Amino acid sequence: MGRKSTPQEAVAITLVRSPIGTPRSHRILLRGLGLRRLHHTVIRPNTSQVKGLVHKLSYLLEVRNAGTGAT
């Protein structure tokens, strides 16, 4: 019955521009990704939800492939 978990691709997301002056909703989305300050990097699984957030905030972020094994 148990599903085997397969290793998922991961992305490293870095906040490279200040969120000052951006819409409040964008600042809330940054917090949802776990980004709190400039040059802060987080590793997230490459899911459709994360891709959507990255697309919406692309003008503030730098994204690169982080390999497999994201939590």
CHARMM-style PDB file with segment names, atoms N, HN, CA, C and O in Angstrom:
ATOM      1  N   MET     1       0.801  -1.200   0.000  1.00  0.00      PROA
ATOM      2  CA  MET     1       0.000   0.000   0.000  1.00  0.00      PROA
ATOM      3  C   MET     1       0.842   1.261   0.000  1.00  0.00      PROA
ATOM      4  O   MET     1       0.436   2.282  -0.554  1.00  0.00      PROA
ATOM      5  N   GLY     2       2.016   1.194   0.620  1.00  0.00      PROA
ATOM      6  HN  GLY     2       2.346   0.364   1.070  1.00  0.00      PROA
ATOM      7  CA  GLY     2       2.845   2.390   0.708  1.00  0.00      PROA
ATOM      8  C   GLY     2       3.415   2.792  -0.641  1.00  0.00      PROA
ATOM      9  O   GLY     2       3.831   1.947  -1.434  1.00  0.00      PROA
ATOM     10  N   ARG     3       3.426   4.070  -0.884  1.00  0.00      PROA
ATOM     11  HN  ARG     3       3.089   4.757  -0.240  1.00  0.00      PROA
ATOM     12  CA  ARG     3       3.994   4.579  -2.130  1.00  0.00      PROA
ATOM     13  C   ARG     3       5.475   4.820  -1.926  1.00  0.00      PROA
ATOM     14  O   ARG     3       5.898   5.343  -0.895  1.00  0.00      PROA
ATOM     15  N   LYS     4       6.253   4.436  -2.914  1.00  0.00      PROA
ATOM     16  HN  LYS     4       5.910   4.011  -3.752  1.00  0.00      PROA
ATOM     17  CA  LYS     4       7.678   4.720  -2.853  1.00  0.00      PROA
ATOM     18  C   LYS     4       7.895   6.171  -3.240  1.00  0.00      PROA
ATOM     19  O   LYS     4       7.339   6.659  -4.225  1.00  0.00      PROA
ATOM     20  N   SER     5       8.702   6.844  -2.461  1.00  0.00      PROA
ATOM     21  HN  SER     5       9.154   6.448  -1.661  1.00  0.00      PROA
ATOM     22  CA  SER     5       8.987   8.233  -2.811  1.00  0.00      PROA
ATOM     23  C   SER     5      10.199   8.259  -3.727  1.00  0.00      PROA
ATOM     24  O   SER     5      11.228   7.648  -3.439  1.00  0.00      PROA
ATOM     25  N   THR     6      10.064   8.964  -4.816  1.00  0.00      PROA
ATOM     26  HN  THR     6       9.229   9.461  -5.051  1.00  0.00      PROA
ATOM     27  CA  THR     6      11.176   9.095  -5.750  1.00  0.00      PROA
ATOM     28  C   THR     6      11.881  10.410  -5.487  1.00  0.00      PROA
ATOM     29  O   THR     6      11.242  11.390  -5.106  1.00  0.00      PROA
ATOM     30  N   PRO     7      13.190  10.446  -5.686  1.00  0.00      PROA
ATOM     31  CA  PRO     7      13.885  11.717  -5.475  1.00  0.00      PROA
ATOM     32  C   PRO     7      13.371  12.765  -6.447  1.00  0.00      PROA
ATOM     33  O   PRO     7      13.207  12.505  -7.639  1.00  0.00      PROA
ATOM     34  N   GLN     8      13.124  13.936  -5.925  1.00  0.00      PROA
ATOM     35  HN  GLN     8      13.257  14.148  -4.957  1.00  0.00      PROA
ATOM     36  CA  GLN     8      12.574  15.016  -6.726  1.00  0.00      PROA
ATOM     37  C   GLN     8      13.665  16.008  -7.077  1.00  0.00      PROA
ATOM     38  O   GLN     8      14.590  16.237  -6.297  1.00  0.00      PROA
ATOM     39  N   GLU     9      13.549  16.591  -8.251  1.00  0.00      PROA
ATOM     40  HN  GLU     9      12.798  16.405  -8.885  1.00  0.00      PROA
ATOM     41  CA  GLU     9      14.457  17.671  -8.610  1.00  0.00      PROA
ATOM     42  C   GLU     9      14.234  18.834  -7.655  1.00  0.00      PROA
ATOM     43  O   GLU     9      13.121  19.051  -7.175  1.00  0.00      PROA
ATOM     44  N   ALA    10      15.291  19.572  -7.387  1.00  0.00      PROA
ATOM     45  HN  ALA    10      16.195  19.395  -7.777  1.00  0.00      PROA
ATOM     46  CA  ALA    10      15.189  20.708  -6.474  1.00  0.00      PROA
ATOM     47  C   ALA    10      15.731  21.956  -7.156  1.00  0.00      PROA
ATOM     48  O   ALA    10      16.544  21.875  -8.078  1.00  0.00      PROA
ATOM     49  N   VAL    11      15.270  23.103  -6.691  1.00  0.00      PROA
ATOM     50  HN  VAL    11      14.610  23.168  -5.942  1.00  0.00      PROA
ATOM     51  CA  VAL    11      15.766  24.378  -7.190  1.00  0.00      PROA
ATOM     52  C   VAL    11      16.254  25.211  -6.013  1.00  0.00      PROA
ATOM     53  O   VAL    11      15.678  25.173  -4.925  1.00  0.00      PROA
ATOM     54  N   ALA    12      17.311  25.954  -6.245  1.00  0.00      PROA
ATOM     55  HN  ALA    12      17.778  25.985  -7.129  1.00  0.00      PROA
ATOM     56  CA  ALA    12      17.821  26.901  -5.256  1.00  0.00      PROA
ATOM     57  C   ALA    12      17.292  28.273  -5.652  1.00  0.00      PROA
ATOM     58  O   ALA    12      17.521  28.730  -6.771  1.00  0.00      PROA
ATOM     59  N   ILE    13      16.593  28.921  -4.746  1.00  0.00      PROA
ATOM     60  HN  ILE    13      16.407  28.549  -3.836  1.00  0.00      PROA
ATOM     61  CA  ILE    13      15.956  30.208  -5.017  1.00  0.00      PROA
ATOM     62  C   ILE    13      16.614  31.256  -4.131  1.00  0.00      PROA
ATOM     63  O   ILE    13      16.685  31.094  -2.913  1.00  0.00      PROA
ATOM     64  N   THR    14      17.099  32.341  -4.752  1.00  0.00      PROA
ATOM     65  HN  THR    14      17.041  32.473  -5.742  1.00  0.00      PROA
ATOM     66  CA  THR    14      17.782  33.408  -4.019  1.00  0.00      PROA
ATOM     67  C   THR    14      17.065  34.725  -4.258  1.00  0.00      PROA
ATOM     68  O   THR    14      16.711  35.049  -5.391  1.00  0.00      PROA
ATOM     69  N   LEU    15      16.850  35.487  -3.185  1.00  0.00      PROA
ATOM     70  HN  LEU    15      17.138  35.224  -2.264  1.00  0.00      PROA
ATOM     71  CA  LEU    15      16.257  36.822  -3.288  1.00  0.00      PROA
ATOM     72  C   LEU    15      17.371  37.799  -3.643  1.00  0.00      PROA
ATOM     73  O   LEU    15      18.275  38.024  -2.840  1.00  0.00      PROA
ATOM     74  N   VAL    16      17.314  38.383  -4.843  1.00  0.00      PROA
ATOM     75  HN  VAL    16      16.579  38.200  -5.496  1.00  0.00      PROA
ATOM     76  CA  VAL    16      18.392  39.261  -5.305  1.00  0.00      PROA
ATOM     77  C   VAL    16      17.980  40.724  -5.408  1.00  0.00      PROA
ATOM     78  O   VAL    16      18.840  41.593  -5.552  1.00  0.00      PROA
ATOM     79  N   ARG    17      16.679  41.014  -5.337  1.00  0.00      PROA
ATOM     80  HN  ARG    17      15.981  40.308  -5.220  1.00  0.00      PROA
ATOM     81  CA  ARG    17      16.216  42.405  -5.348  1.00  0.00      PROA
ATOM     82  C   ARG    17      15.333  42.648  -4.144  1.00  0.00      PROA
ATOM     83  O   ARG    17      14.640  41.745  -3.674  1.00  0.00      PROA
ATOM     84  N   SER    18      15.362  43.863  -3.651  1.00  0.00      PROA
ATOM     85  HN  SER    18      15.925  44.596  -4.033  1.00  0.00      PROA
ATOM     86  CA  SER    18      14.604  44.207  -2.455  1.00  0.00      PROA
ATOM     87  C   SER    18      13.102  44.214  -2.735  1.00  0.00      PROA
ATOM     88  O   SER    18      12.663  44.713  -3.771  1.00  0.00      PROA
ATOM     89  N   PRO    19      12.315  43.659  -1.812  1.00  0.00      PROA
ATOM     90  CA  PRO    19      10.867  43.690  -1.985  1.00  0.00      PROA
ATOM     91  C   PRO    19      10.232  45.014  -1.566  1.00  0.00      PROA
ATOM     92  O   PRO    19       9.010  45.146  -1.628  1.00  0.00      PROA
ATOM     93  N   ILE    20      11.022  45.990  -1.144  1.00  0.00      PROA
ATOM     94  HN  ILE    20      12.015  45.882  -1.093  1.00  0.00      PROA
ATOM     95  CA  ILE    20      10.474  47.294  -0.777  1.00  0.00      PROA
ATOM     96  C   ILE    20       9.817  47.905  -2.013  1.00  0.00      PROA
ATOM     97  O   ILE    20      10.424  47.957  -3.082  1.00  0.00      PROA
ATOM     98  N   GLY    21       8.599  48.359  -1.867  1.00  0.00      PROA
ATOM     99  HN  GLY    21       8.105  48.317  -0.998  1.00  0.00      PROA
ATOM    100  CA  GLY    21       7.879  48.976  -2.976  1.00  0.00      PROA
ATOM    101  C   GLY    21       7.109  47.990  -3.834  1.00  0.00      PROA
ATOM    102  O   GLY    21       6.444  48.396  -4.787  1.00  0.00      PROA
ATOM    103  N   THR    22       7.183  46.708  -3.519  1.00  0.00      PROA
ATOM    104  HN  THR    22       7.723  46.379  -2.745  1.00  0.00      PROA
ATOM    105  CA  THR    22       6.417  45.714  -4.271  1.00  0.00      PROA
ATOM    106  C   THR    22       5.042  45.554  -3.624  1.00  0.00      PROA
ATOM    107  O   THR    22       4.856  45.948  -2.472  1.00  0.00      PROA
ATOM    108  N   PRO    23       4.088  44.991  -4.337  1.00  0.00      PROA
ATOM    109  CA  PRO    23       2.767  44.777  -3.740  1.00  0.00      PROA
ATOM    110  C   PRO    23       2.853  43.886  -2.493  1.00  0.00      PROA
ATOM    111  O   PRO    23       3.696  42.993  -2.408  1.00  0.00      PROA
ATOM    112  N   ARG    24       1.983  44.144  -1.554  1.00  0.00      PROA
ATOM    113  HN  ARG    24       1.298  44.869  -1.623  1.00  0.00      PROA
ATOM    114  CA  ARG    24       1.971  43.372  -0.302  1.00  0.00      PROA
ATOM    115  C   ARG    24       1.824  41.876  -0.574  1.00  0.00      PROA
ATOM    116  O   ARG    24       2.436  41.053   0.107  1.00  0.00      PROA
ATOM    117  N   SER    25       1.017  41.533  -1.561  1.00  0.00      PROA
ATOM    118  HN  SER    25       0.520  42.202  -2.114  1.00  0.00      PROA
ATOM    119  CA  SER    25       0.812  40.113  -1.872  1.00  0.00      PROA
ATOM    120  C   SER    25       2.118  39.440  -2.296  1.00  0.00      PROA
ATOM    121  O   SER    25       2.330  38.263  -2.006  1.00  0.00      PROA
ATOM    122  N   HSD    26       2.991  40.179  -2.980  1.00  0.00      PROA
ATOM    123  HN  HSD    26       2.818  41.135  -3.216  1.00  0.00      PROA
ATOM    124  CA  HSD    26       4.276  39.609  -3.394  1.00  0.00      PROA
ATOM    125  C   HSD    26       5.182  39.389  -2.187  1.00  0.00      PROA
ATOM    126  O   HSD    26       5.915  38.401  -2.135  1.00  0.00      PROA
ATOM    127  N   ARG    27       5.138  40.297  -1.221  1.00  0.00      PROA
ATOM    128  HN  ARG    27       4.543  41.099  -1.263  1.00  0.00      PROA
ATOM    129  CA  ARG    27       5.941  40.117  -0.004  1.00  0.00      PROA
ATOM    130  C   ARG    27       5.459  38.909   0.792  1.00  0.00      PROA
ATOM    131  O   ARG    27       6.260  38.195   1.394  1.00  0.00      PROA
ATOM    132  N   ILE    28       4.155  38.684   0.792  1.00  0.00      PROA
ATOM    133  HN  ILE    28       3.503  39.264   0.303  1.00  0.00      PROA
ATOM    134  CA  ILE    28       3.597  37.515   1.479  1.00  0.00      PROA
ATOM    135  C   ILE    28       4.040  36.234   0.773  1.00  0.00      PROA
ATOM    136  O   ILE    28       4.358  35.242   1.429  1.00  0.00      PROA
ATOM    137  N   LEU    29       4.061  36.252  -0.551  1.00  0.00      PROA
ATOM    138  HN  LEU    29       3.803  37.058  -1.084  1.00  0.00      PROA
ATOM    139  CA  LEU    29       4.511  35.083  -1.302  1.00  0.00      PROA
ATOM    140  C   LEU    29       5.986  34.787  -1.040  1.00  0.00      PROA
ATOM    141  O   LEU    29       6.383  33.624  -0.971  1.00  0.00      PROA
ATOM    142  N   LEU    30       6.798  35.833  -0.895  1.00  0.00      PROA
ATOM    143  HN  LEU    30       6.476  36.778  -0.951  1.00  0.00      PROA
ATOM    144  CA  LEU    30       8.215  35.630  -0.565  1.00  0.00      PROA
ATOM    145  C   LEU    30       8.348  34.918   0.771  1.00  0.00      PROA
ATOM    146  O   LEU    30       9.169  34.012   0.914  1.00  0.00      PROA
ATOM    147  N   ARG    31       7.546  35.322   1.749  1.00  0.00      PROA
ATOM    148  HN  ARG    31       6.879  36.058   1.632  1.00  0.00      PROA
ATOM    149  CA  ARG    31       7.572  34.664   3.053  1.00  0.00      PROA
ATOM    150  C   ARG    31       7.139  33.204   2.919  1.00  0.00      PROA
ATOM    151  O   ARG    31       7.663  32.327   3.605  1.00  0.00      PROA
ATOM    152  N   GLY    32       6.181  32.956   2.032  1.00  0.00      PROA
ATOM    153  HN  GLY    32       5.756  33.669   1.474  1.00  0.00      PROA
ATOM    154  CA  GLY    32       5.730  31.588   1.802  1.00  0.00      PROA
ATOM    155  C   GLY    32       6.826  30.700   1.247  1.00  0.00      PROA
ATOM    156  O   GLY    32       6.871  29.505   1.536  1.00  0.00      PROA
ATOM    157  N   LEU    33       7.705  31.280   0.452  1.00  0.00      PROA
ATOM    158  HN  LEU    33       7.668  32.252   0.217  1.00  0.00      PROA
ATOM    159  CA  LEU    33       8.856  30.535  -0.059  1.00  0.00      PROA
ATOM    160  C   LEU    33       9.945  30.382   0.997  1.00  0.00      PROA
ATOM    161  O   LEU    33      10.843  29.552   0.854  1.00  0.00      PROA
ATOM    162  N   GLY    34       9.865  31.181   2.053  1.00  0.00      PROA
ATOM    163  HN  GLY    34       9.136  31.855   2.169  1.00  0.00      PROA
ATOM    164  CA  GLY    34      10.876  31.113   3.109  1.00  0.00      PROA
ATOM    165  C   GLY    34      11.988  32.124   2.950  1.00  0.00      PROA
ATOM    166  O   GLY    34      13.012  32.027   3.627  1.00  0.00      PROA
ATOM    167  N   LEU    35      11.806  33.099   2.063  1.00  0.00      PROA
ATOM    168  HN  LEU    35      10.974  33.178   1.513  1.00  0.00      PROA
ATOM    169  CA  LEU    35      12.832  34.117   1.828  1.00  0.00      PROA
ATOM    170  C   LEU    35      12.563  35.318   2.722  1.00  0.00      PROA
ATOM    171  O   LEU    35      11.476  35.895   2.682  1.00  0.00      PROA
ATOM    172  N   ARG    36      13.550  35.696   3.527  1.00  0.00      PROA
ATOM    173  HN  ARG    36      14.433  35.228   3.559  1.00  0.00      PROA
ATOM    174  CA  ARG    36      13.353  36.758   4.502  1.00  0.00      PROA
ATOM    175  C   ARG    36      14.214  37.988   4.252  1.00  0.00      PROA
ATOM    176  O   ARG    36      13.821  39.094   4.624  1.00  0.00      PROA
ATOM    177  N   ARG    37      15.370  37.822   3.636  1.00  0.00      PROA
ATOM    178  HN  ARG    37      15.688  36.924   3.335  1.00  0.00      PROA
ATOM    179  CA  ARG    37      16.270  38.963   3.461  1.00  0.00      PROA
ATOM    180  C   ARG    37      17.037  38.813   2.150  1.00  0.00      PROA
ATOM    181  O   ARG    37      17.056  37.737   1.553  1.00  0.00      PROA
ATOM    182  N   LEU    38      17.662  39.884   1.713  1.00  0.00      PROA
ATOM    183  HN  LEU    38      17.647  40.759   2.198  1.00  0.00      PROA
ATOM    184  CA  LEU    38      18.429  39.859   0.475  1.00  0.00      PROA
ATOM    185  C   LEU    38      19.531  38.810   0.530  1.00  0.00      PROA
ATOM    186  O   LEU    38      20.148  38.590   1.572  1.00  0.00      PROA
ATOM    187  N   HSD    39      19.763  38.175  -0.599  1.00  0.00      PROA
ATOM    188  HN  HSD    39      19.261  38.354  -1.446  1.00  0.00      PROA
ATOM    189  CA  HSD    39      20.801  37.154  -0.783  1.00  0.00      PROA
ATOM    190  C   HSD    39      20.570  35.916   0.074  1.00  0.00      PROA
ATOM    191  O   HSD    39      21.487  35.122   0.283  1.00  0.00      PROA
ATOM    192  N   HSD    40      19.354  35.751   0.568  1.00  0.00      PROA
ATOM    193  HN  HSD    40      18.609  36.396   0.398  1.00  0.00      PROA
ATOM    194  CA  HSD    40      18.969  34.547   1.303  1.00  0.00      PROA
ATOM    195  C   HSD    40      18.595  33.491   0.271  1.00  0.00      PROA
ATOM    196  O   HSD    40      17.832  33.774  -0.653  1.00  0.00      PROA
ATOM    197  N   THR    41      19.120  32.280   0.416  1.00  0.00      PROA
ATOM    198  HN  THR    41      19.739  32.049   1.167  1.00  0.00      PROA
ATOM    199  CA  THR    41      18.856  31.195  -0.521  1.00  0.00      PROA
ATOM    200  C   THR    41      18.138  30.060   0.191  1.00  0.00      PROA
ATOM    201  O   THR    41      18.499  29.684   1.306  1.00  0.00      PROA
ATOM    202  N   VAL    42      17.121  29.521  -0.464  1.00  0.00      PROA
ATOM    203  HN  VAL    42      16.827  29.827  -1.370  1.00  0.00      PROA
ATOM    204  CA  VAL    42      16.404  28.360   0.052  1.00  0.00      PROA
ATOM    205  C   VAL    42      16.365  27.294  -1.037  1.00  0.00      PROA
ATOM    206  O   VAL    42      16.418  27.605  -2.227  1.00  0.00      PROA
ATOM    207  N   ILE    43      16.273  26.039  -0.618  1.00  0.00      PROA
ATOM    208  HN  ILE    43      16.230  25.786   0.348  1.00  0.00      PROA
ATOM    209  CA  ILE    43      16.147  24.914  -1.538  1.00  0.00      PROA
ATOM    210  C   ILE    43      14.705  24.428  -1.455  1.00  0.00      PROA
ATOM    211  O   ILE    43      14.205  24.121  -0.373  1.00  0.00      PROA
ATOM    212  N   ARG    44      14.047  24.363  -2.601  1.00  0.00      PROA
ATOM    213  HN  ARG    44      14.454  24.612  -3.479  1.00  0.00      PROA
ATOM    214  CA  ARG    44      12.658  23.917  -2.644  1.00  0.00      PROA
ATOM    215  C   ARG    44      12.507  22.852  -3.729  1.00  0.00      PROA
ATOM    216  O   ARG    44      13.251  22.866  -4.709  1.00  0.00      PROA
ATOM    217  N   PRO    45      11.553  21.925  -3.568  1.00  0.00      PROA
ATOM    218  CA  PRO    45      11.298  20.934  -4.617  1.00  0.00      PROA
ATOM    219  C   PRO    45      10.746  21.620  -5.862  1.00  0.00      PROA
ATOM    220  O   PRO    45      10.051  22.631  -5.766  1.00  0.00      PROA
ATOM    221  N   ASN    46      11.054  21.076  -7.004  1.00  0.00      PROA
ATOM    222  HN  ASN    46      11.619  20.254  -7.081  1.00  0.00      PROA
ATOM    223  CA  ASN    46      10.637  21.676  -8.270  1.00  0.00      PROA
ATOM    224  C   ASN    46       9.223  21.203  -8.620  1.00  0.00      PROA
ATOM    225  O   ASN    46       9.034  20.407  -9.541  1.00  0.00      PROA
ATOM    226  N   THR    47       8.233  21.704  -7.872  1.00  0.00      PROA
ATOM    227  HN  THR    47       8.387  22.351  -7.125  1.00  0.00      PROA
ATOM    228  CA  THR    47       6.834  21.342  -8.101  1.00  0.00      PROA
ATOM    229  C   THR    47       6.137  22.463  -8.863  1.00  0.00      PROA
ATOM    230  O   THR    47       6.680  23.557  -9.017  1.00  0.00      PROA
ATOM    231  N   SER    48       4.940  22.176  -9.332  1.00  0.00      PROA
ATOM    232  HN  SER    48       4.499  21.287  -9.207  1.00  0.00      PROA
ATOM    233  CA  SER    48       4.200  23.191 -10.080  1.00  0.00      PROA
ATOM    234  C   SER    48       3.847  24.387  -9.196  1.00  0.00      PROA
ATOM    235  O   SER    48       3.784  25.513  -9.689  1.00  0.00      PROA
ATOM    236  N   GLN    49       3.615  24.164  -7.893  1.00  0.00      PROA
ATOM    237  HN  GLN    49       3.666  23.249  -7.492  1.00  0.00      PROA
ATOM    238  CA  GLN    49       3.297  25.265  -6.987  1.00  0.00      PROA
ATOM    239  C   GLN    49       4.492  26.204  -6.848  1.00  0.00      PROA
ATOM    240  O   GLN    49       4.342  27.425  -6.896  1.00  0.00      PROA
ATOM    241  N   VAL    50       5.667  25.628  -6.678  1.00  0.00      PROA
ATOM    242  HN  VAL    50       5.788  24.636  -6.640  1.00  0.00      PROA
ATOM    243  CA  VAL    50       6.881  26.441  -6.539  1.00  0.00      PROA
ATOM    244  C   VAL    50       7.177  27.163  -7.849  1.00  0.00      PROA
ATOM    245  O   VAL    50       7.571  28.329  -7.838  1.00  0.00      PROA
ATOM    246  N   LYS    51       6.990  26.482  -8.972  1.00  0.00      PROA
ATOM    247  HN  LYS    51       6.669  25.535  -8.981  1.00  0.00      PROA
ATOM    248  CA  LYS    51       7.211  27.113 -10.277  1.00  0.00      PROA
ATOM    249  C   LYS    51       6.299  28.324 -10.457  1.00  0.00      PROA
ATOM    250  O   LYS    51       6.726  29.346 -10.995  1.00  0.00      PROA
ATOM    251  N   GLY    52       5.045  28.215 -10.011  1.00  0.00      PROA
ATOM    252  HN  GLY    52       4.699  27.385  -9.574  1.00  0.00      PROA
ATOM    253  CA  GLY    52       4.106  29.331 -10.119  1.00  0.00      PROA
ATOM    254  C   GLY    52       4.536  30.522  -9.285  1.00  0.00      PROA
ATOM    255  O   GLY    52       4.454  31.661  -9.744  1.00  0.00      PROA
ATOM    256  N   LEU    53       5.000  30.270  -8.054  1.00  0.00      PROA
ATOM    257  HN  LEU    53       5.067  29.345  -7.682  1.00  0.00      PROA
ATOM    258  CA  LEU    53       5.486  31.359  -7.200  1.00  0.00      PROA
ATOM    259  C   LEU    53       6.714  32.015  -7.814  1.00  0.00      PROA
ATOM    260  O   LEU    53       6.831  33.240  -7.826  1.00  0.00      PROA
ATOM    261  N   VAL    54       7.626  31.196  -8.323  1.00  0.00      PROA
ATOM    262  HN  VAL    54       7.530  30.200  -8.314  1.00  0.00      PROA
ATOM    263  CA  VAL    54       8.847  31.730  -8.934  1.00  0.00      PROA
ATOM    264  C   VAL    54       8.501  32.568 -10.161  1.00  0.00      PROA
ATOM    265  O   VAL    54       9.103  33.618 -10.387  1.00  0.00      PROA
ATOM    266  N   HSD    55       7.540  32.113 -10.948  1.00  0.00      PROA
ATOM    267  HN  HSD    55       7.051  31.260 -10.764  1.00  0.00      PROA
ATOM    268  CA  HSD    55       7.142  32.869 -12.137  1.00  0.00      PROA
ATOM    269  C   HSD    55       6.575  34.234 -11.750  1.00  0.00      PROA
ATOM    270  O   HSD    55       6.891  35.244 -12.379  1.00  0.00      PROA
ATOM    271  N   LYS    56       5.747  34.259 -10.726  1.00  0.00      PROA
ATOM    272  HN  LYS    56       5.490  33.439 -10.215  1.00  0.00      PROA
ATOM    273  CA  LYS    56       5.119  35.507 -10.299  1.00  0.00      PROA
ATOM    274  C   LYS    56       6.138  36.484  -9.721  1.00  0.00      PROA
ATOM    275  O   LYS    56       5.986  37.698  -9.864  1.00  0.00      PROA
ATOM    276  N   LEU    57       7.180  35.961  -9.067  1.00  0.00      PROA
ATOM    277  HN  LEU    57       7.304  34.976  -8.951  1.00  0.00      PROA
ATOM    278  CA  LEU    57       8.178  36.797  -8.389  1.00  0.00      PROA
ATOM    279  C   LEU    57       9.506  36.834  -9.142  1.00  0.00      PROA
ATOM    280  O   LEU    57      10.532  37.188  -8.561  1.00  0.00      PROA
ATOM    281  N   SER    58       9.502  36.479 -10.409  1.00  0.00      PROA
ATOM    282  HN  SER    58       8.669  36.192 -10.881  1.00  0.00      PROA
ATOM    283  CA  SER    58      10.751  36.324 -11.162  1.00  0.00      PROA
ATOM    284  C   SER    58      11.597  37.591 -11.200  1.00  0.00      PROA
ATOM    285  O   SER    58      12.817  37.505 -11.340  1.00  0.00      PROA
ATOM    286  N   TYR    59      10.985  38.757 -11.079  1.00  0.00      PROA
ATOM    287  HN  TYR    59       9.994  38.827 -10.965  1.00  0.00      PROA
ATOM    288  CA  TYR    59      11.741  40.005 -11.123  1.00  0.00      PROA
ATOM    289  C   TYR    59      12.529  40.253  -9.836  1.00  0.00      PROA
ATOM    290  O   TYR    59      13.350  41.169  -9.785  1.00  0.00      PROA
ATOM    291  N   LEU    60      12.291  39.448  -8.798  1.00  0.00      PROA
ATOM    292  HN  LEU    60      11.624  38.704  -8.840  1.00  0.00      PROA
ATOM    293  CA  LEU    60      13.002  39.590  -7.525  1.00  0.00      PROA
ATOM    294  C   LEU    60      13.980  38.449  -7.259  1.00  0.00      PROA
ATOM    295  O   LEU    60      14.826  38.554  -6.370  1.00  0.00      PROA
ATOM    296  N   LEU    61      13.873  37.364  -8.018  1.00  0.00      PROA
ATOM    297  HN  LEU    61      13.186  37.278  -8.740  1.00  0.00      PROA
ATOM    298  CA  LEU    61      14.564  36.125  -7.677  1.00  0.00      PROA
ATOM    299  C   LEU    61      15.598  35.710  -8.707  1.00  0.00      PROA
ATOM    300  O   LEU    61      15.566  36.130  -9.864  1.00  0.00      PROA
ATOM    301  N   GLU    62      16.517  34.868  -8.246  1.00  0.00      PROA
ATOM    302  HN  GLU    62      16.542  34.527  -7.307  1.00  0.00      PROA
ATOM    303  CA  GLU    62      17.438  34.146  -9.121  1.00  0.00      PROA
ATOM    304  C   GLU    62      17.237  32.668  -8.801  1.00  0.00      PROA
ATOM    305  O   GLU    62      17.250  32.276  -7.634  1.00  0.00      PROA
ATOM    306  N   VAL    63      17.051  31.852  -9.832  1.00  0.00      PROA
ATOM    307  HN  VAL    63      17.040  32.171 -10.779  1.00  0.00      PROA
ATOM    308  CA  VAL    63      16.749  30.441  -9.631  1.00  0.00      PROA
ATOM    309  C   VAL    63      17.779  29.604 -10.368  1.00  0.00      PROA
ATOM    310  O   VAL    63      18.122  29.893 -11.515  1.00  0.00      PROA
ATOM    311  N   ARG    64      18.278  28.550  -9.693  1.00  0.00      PROA
ATOM    312  HN  ARG    64      17.999  28.316  -8.762  1.00  0.00      PROA
ATOM    313  CA  ARG    64      19.179  27.623 -10.351  1.00  0.00      PROA
ATOM    314  C   ARG    64      18.867  26.206  -9.886  1.00  0.00      PROA
ATOM    315  O   ARG    64      18.272  26.005  -8.827  1.00  0.00      PROA
ATOM    316  N   ASN    65      19.271  25.241 -10.677  1.00  0.00      PROA
ATOM    317  HN  ASN    65      19.754  25.404 -11.537  1.00  0.00      PROA
ATOM    318  CA  ASN    65      19.032  23.840 -10.364  1.00  0.00      PROA
ATOM    319  C   ASN    65      19.896  23.432  -9.179  1.00  0.00      PROA
ATOM    320  O   ASN    65      21.079  23.765  -9.123  1.00  0.00      PROA
ATOM    321  N   ALA    66      19.302  22.708  -8.229  1.00  0.00      PROA
ATOM    322  HN  ALA    66      18.341  22.437  -8.275  1.00  0.00      PROA
ATOM    323  CA  ALA    66      20.041  22.291  -7.036  1.00  0.00      PROA
ATOM    324  C   ALA    66      20.198  20.779  -6.967  1.00  0.00      PROA
ATOM    325  O   ALA    66      20.625  20.259  -5.936  1.00  0.00      PROA
ATOM    326  N   GLY    67      19.868  20.068  -8.021  1.00  0.00      PROA
ATOM    327  HN  GLY    67      19.521  20.490  -8.858  1.00  0.00      PROA
ATOM    328  CA  GLY    67      20.024  18.615  -8.010  1.00  0.00      PROA
ATOM    329  C   GLY    67      18.794  17.912  -7.489  1.00  0.00      PROA
ATOM    330  O   GLY    67      17.671  18.385  -7.664  1.00  0.00      PROA
ATOM    331  N   THR    68      19.016  16.758  -6.837  1.00  0.00      PROA
ATOM    332  HN  THR    68      19.928  16.374  -6.695  1.00  0.00      PROA
ATOM    333  CA  THR    68      17.905  15.959  -6.319  1.00  0.00      PROA
ATOM    334  C   THR    68      17.964  15.903  -4.808  1.00  0.00      PROA
ATOM    335  O   THR    68      18.963  16.263  -4.186  1.00  0.00      PROA
ATOM    336  N   GLY    69      16.864  15.441  -4.235  1.00  0.00      PROA
ATOM    337  HN  GLY    69      16.052  15.148  -4.740  1.00  0.00      PROA
ATOM    338  CA  GLY    69      16.828  15.234  -2.795  1.00  0.00      PROA
ATOM    339  C   GLY    69      16.349  16.419  -1.994  1.00  0.00      PROA
ATOM    340  O   GLY    69      16.796  16.608  -0.863  1.00  0.00      PROA
ATOM    341  N   ALA    70      15.461  17.219  -2.534  1.00  0.00      PROA
ATOM    342  HN  ALA    70      15.098  17.065  -3.452  1.00  0.00      PROA
ATOM    343  CA  ALA    70      14.933  18.370  -1.784  1.00  0.00      PROA
ATOM    344  C   ALA    70      13.979  17.889  -0.713  1.00  0.00      PROA
ATOM    345  O   ALA    70      13.339  16.847  -0.855  1.00  0.00      PROA
ATOM    346  N   THR    71      13.889  18.653   0.356  1.00  0.00      PROA
ATOM    347  HN  THR    71      14.409  19.499   0.472  1.00  0.00      PROA
ATOM    348  CA  THR    71      12.962  18.308   1.428  1.00  0.00      PROA
ATOM    349  C   THR    71      11.679  19.074   1.274  1.00  0.00      PROA
ATOM    350  OT1 THR    71      10.766  18.919   2.085  1.00  0.00      PROA
TER     351      THR     71
END
